[in-house]
Amino acid sequence: MGAADAASEVVVVTGASGRIGRRVVPLLRRPGRTLRLVDLDVPEDAAAASDDHARGAVEWHRASIEDADAIGRVVDGADAVVHLAALASERPWADLLRVNIDGTQKVLEAARTAGVRRVFLASSVHAVGFASVADVAQDEPLLPRPDTYYGVSKAALEALGSLYADRFGMSIVTARICHFAPDPGAGGTLGLSLAQWLSVDDAVRLIEAALRVEDGRHHLVWGVSANAPARFSPEAGRAIGYEPQDDAVRVATERDGVAPVIPAPRGPIGGMFTDDEHPVGGTW
């Protein structure tokens, strides 16, 4: 069943209450589309949101991606899976292994078993944190160069996506999410986010593009907006129909009334996560 067949499309979203999930889920709602939202943290207003069927049906499921049986039940009968659930920062290795790696494998296996053909996986810029600006400008996908155990867990997620596409013919888009935030100056230094910002609207555009891919292949793309410091190659995204519209420089200029200074690129793209002082294996 194609994503264009909106009469009965069912999309599972893991990590729906997380940092990315809670912002993109409202924008993924469509008439004729049912969102099955998965998280251990179900919002108090979930019932009220689910009743607004004019915007598309919503079902909340309290489940962990570590529970293969629970995820299997949620995914059964779905058309696509958007996998956002993860520990989203540096943690002890055992925790990242259990949640980010084993949890992703359970989600992909549930999708395969249920016959789901389209999957979006949220990777991270930290899977290639030691890459340079010159590296990310290339059109060819970068091999993993993780900057932390967290980055390693996302590199493993990418490898799992590749395996499930090649072995089982699933259409899988894996996005290396950069600086996701509603504002390019939020949650990080403005200089870094000018080039790495991914807006909420562009994140939704990326996910929607991924939900239209049905070629039985693995696609590794940058999760980044159309920022004026155009340091990330857009070619892989364009190949799946992702056309970002937002620009960190334009947004910052409109907000602050003056154009920001665009700093010269310096060091690896992982920034402070590549510093010797940054902990590896601890809670950050």
C-alpha positions in Angstrom: 0.0 0.0 0.0 1.4 3.4 -1.0 1.7 6.4 1.2 -0.5 8.2 -1.3 -3.3 5.9 -0.4 -4.6 8.0 2.5 -7.8 6.1 2.9 -6.4 3.8 5.5 -2.8 4.6 6.1 -1.5 3.6 9.5 1.9 5.0 10.7 3.5 3.9 13.9 5.7 6.6 15.6 8.0 5.4 18.4 9.3 7.9 20.9 6.2 10.1 20.3 6.6 12.0 23.5 10.3 12.7 23.1 12.1 15.8 22.1 11.5 15.4 18.4 8.3 13.3 18.6 6.2 15.8 20.6 7.0 18.5 18.0 6.5 16.6 14.8 3.6 14.4 15.7 1.0 17.2 15.5 2.2 18.1 12.0 2.1 14.5 10.9 -1.6 14.2 11.4 -3.6 13.9 8.2 -7.3 13.1 7.4 -7.4 9.4 6.6 -4.1 8.7 8.4 -4.0 6.9 11.8 -1.0 7.6 13.9 -0.1 4.9 16.4 2.0 6.7 19.0 4.3 4.7 21.1 6.0 5.9 24.3 6.3 5.0 28.0 5.3 8.6 28.7 1.8 9.1 27.5 0.6 12.8 27.8 -2.3 13.6 30.1 -4.3 15.1 27.2 -3.8 12.1 25.0 -7.5 11.2 25.1 -8.6 14.7 24.0 -6.1 14.7 21.2 -7.2 11.3 20.0 -10.8 12.5 19.7 -10.0 15.2 17.1 -10.6 12.8 14.1 -11.0 15.7 11.6 -7.2 16.1 11.8 -6.5 12.3 11.5 -6.9 9.5 14.1 -4.5 9.1 16.9 -3.9 6.0 19.1 -1.6 6.1 22.1 0.2 3.0 23.2 2.2 2.8 26.4 5.0 0.5 25.4 8.8 0.2 25.5 10.9 -0.6 22.4 12.7 -3.1 24.6 9.4 -5.2 24.7 9.4 -7.1 21.4 5.9 -8.5 22.0 4.4 -5.1 22.8 6.0 -3.5 19.7 4.9 -6.4 17.6 1.3 -5.8 18.6 1.5 -2.1 17.9 3.1 -2.5 14.5 0.8 -5.3 13.3 -1.3 -4.0 10.4 0.7 -0.7 10.0 1.9 0.7 6.7 5.0 2.5 7.9 7.1 3.1 11.0 8.8 6.3 12.1 11.4 5.2 14.7 12.4 8.1 17.0 12.6 6.4 20.3 16.1 6.4 21.8 18.3 7.5 24.7 19.2 10.9 23.2 22.5 11.7 24.8 25.7 10.0 26.1 25.0 7.2 28.6 26.8 4.1 29.9 27.4 1.6 27.2 25.0 -1.0 28.6 22.1 1.4 28.5 22.8 2.5 24.9 23.1 -1.1 23.9 19.8 -2.1 25.5 17.8 0.8 24.2 19.3 2.3 21.1 20.7 -0.8 19.5 18.7 -3.7 20.8 15.5 -1.6 20.8 16.0 -0.6 17.2 16.5 -4.2 16.2 13.3 -5.1 17.9 11.4 -2.3 16.1 12.8 -3.4 12.7 12.1 -7.0 13.3 8.5 -6.2 14.3 8.2 -4.2 11.1 9.6 -7.0 9.0 7.4 -9.6 10.7 4.3 -7.5 10.2 5.1 -6.9 6.5 5.8 -3.2 6.9 7.8 -2.0 3.9 8.6 1.6 4.8 10.6 2.8 7.8 12.2 6.1 8.9 15.1 5.8 11.3 16.4 8.7 13.3 20.2 8.6 13.4 22.4 11.5 14.5 25.2 13.8 13.3 27.1 12.2 16.2 27.4 9.0 14.2 30.0 11.0 12.1 31.0 13.5 14.7 34.7 13.3 13.9 34.1 14.1 10.2 35.2 17.5 8.8 33.2 20.1 7.0 34.9 19.0 3.8 33.8 15.5 4.4 30.1 16.4 4.8 30.1 18.5 1.6 30.7 15.3 -0.4 27.7 13.7 -2.2 28.7 10.2 -1.2 27.6 8.9 2.2 30.2 9.1 4.9 31.4 6.0 6.8 30.7 6.2 10.5 33.1 8.3 12.6 31.3 8.4 15.9 32.3 10.9 18.6 30.7 9.1 21.6 29.2 5.8 22.6 25.9 7.5 21.7 27.3 8.1 18.3 28.3 4.4 18.1 24.7 3.4 18.9 23.4 5.6 16.0 26.0 4.1 13.7 24.7 0.7 14.7 21.2 1.9 13.9 22.4 2.9 10.4 23.9 -0.6 9.9 20.7 -2.3 11.0 18.7 -0.1 8.5 21.1 -1.2 5.8 20.8 -4.9 6.7 17.0 -4.8 6.8 16.8 -3.1 3.4 19.3 -5.3 1.7 18.2 -8.6 3.3 14.5 -8.1 3.3 13.8 -5.5 0.6 12.4 -2.9 3.0 12.5 0.8 2.0 14.4 2.4 4.8 15.4 6.1 5.1 17.9 6.8 7.9 18.4 10.5 8.7 21.5 11.8 10.4 19.7 14.5 12.5 21.8 17.5 13.1 20.7 20.4 15.4 17.0 19.8 15.8 15.3 22.7 17.5 12.3 25.1 17.0 14.8 28.0 16.9 18.4 28.0 15.5 19.7 29.6 18.6 18.1 27.3 21.0 19.9 24.4 22.7 23.3 25.2 21.3 25.7 27.8 20.1 24.3 30.0 17.3 27.5 29.6 15.3 27.2 25.8 15.1 23.5 25.7 14.6 23.6 28.1 11.6 24.9 25.3 9.5 23.4 22.3 11.4 19.9 23.5 12.2 16.9 21.2 11.4 13.6 23.1 11.8 10.5 21.3 13.0 8.8 21.9 9.7 11.7 20.5 7.7 11.9 17.5 10.0 8.2 16.8 9.0 9.1 17.3 5.3 11.9 14.8 5.7 9.7 12.2 7.4 6.9 12.7 4.8 9.4 12.2 2.0 10.6 9.0 3.7 7.1 7.7 3.9 6.8 8.0 0.1 9.9 5.9 -0.6 9.1 2.4 -1.9 12.2 1.2 -3.7 13.4 -1.6 -1.3 16.7 0.2 -0.6 18.5 1.9 2.3 18.9 5.7 2.0 21.3 7.6 4.3 20.4 11.3 4.3 21.3 14.5 6.3 18.6 15.8 8.7 19.4 19.4 8.1 17.5 22.5 6.8 18.4 24.7 3.8 20.7 26.8 5.8 22.8 29.6 4.2 26.1 28.0 5.4 25.4 25.2 2.9 27.9 22.7 4.3 26.0 19.5 4.0 25.4 17.9 0.6 21.7 17.9 -0.2 21.9 15.3 -2.9 20.9 12.2 -0.9 17.9 14.1 0.5 16.8 15.3 -2.9 17.0 11.7 -4.2 14.1 10.8 -1.9 12.2 14.0 -2.5 13.3 15.9 0.6 13.3 19.6 -0.2 14.0 21.7 3.0 12.6 25.2 3.1 13.9 26.8 6.3 17.2 28.7 6.8 18.8 29.4 10.1 20.4 32.6 8.9 17.1 34.0 7.6 15.2 33.0 10.8 18.0 34.5 13.1 18.0 37.7 11.0 14.2 38.1 11.2 14.3 37.4 15.0 17.3 39.6 15.9 17.0 42.3 13.4 20.5 41.8 12.2 22.2 39.2 10.1 24.3 36.8 12.2 28.0 36.4 11.6 28.7 33.1 9.9 31.8 31.7 11.6 34.4 29.9 9.5 34.2 26.1 10.0 36.6 24.8 12.7 37.3 21.3 13.8 35.1 18.2 13.5 31.3 18.6 13.0 30.7 17.0 16.4 31.9 20.1 18.1 32.5 19.8 21.8 31.5 16.2 21.7 34.9 15.5 20.1 36.8 17.3 22.8 39.1 15.2 25.1 37.2 16.6 28.1 33.8 15.4 26.9 32.9 12.2 28.8 32.5 8.9 27.0 30.2 6.4 28.6 28.8 8.7 31.3 25.5 10.6 31.6 25.8 14.0 29.9 
